[in-house]
């Protein structure tokens, strides 16, 4: 029989966490311990939290992201698991976040500075500044009209040059584009 593990009710306020999708077998035998008004179910264990939900990302006062399984499951409701030590503090004023680019998948995501994988190279930013950079990077990935202003036929190379600067410096996008154009001309 499962022993109830109950975290403090305020443990998850103002937190950032990355959950990893798991199969339904992971929660077999666990007792649902909380259900939110939005319909998400929570199962607690001594190792961490399981959450069943059809919505991830910004939740009330927290940022919880789900990394889906590969291949991705077809279920609308996903089961995510996160260890207790994977919940990090969140606020709007501190520089807590850095960006990661997956060039193979052409996706950008943000991570918390307390993530043990943080290598101290990507610039830390506030939530608002991080959101702005993500939007700029997604535009560079999804659009191509901006590239016509460069003397370069390899848009993949252009994207990488500009995106890396957006991640590893505090330069503005305009400043980065100007510097890249100058490098290509010389």
Secondary structure, DSSP 8 states (H G I E B T S, - for coil): --------TTTTTTEEEEEEEE-GGGGTT----EE-TTS-EEEE-SSEEEEEES--EEETTEEEEEE--SS----SSEEEEEEGGG-EE--SSS--EEEEEETTTTEEEEEETTSTT--S-S--B-HHHHHHHHHHHHHHHH--GGGGGSS-S-HHHHHHHHHHHHHH----HHHHHHHHHHHHH-
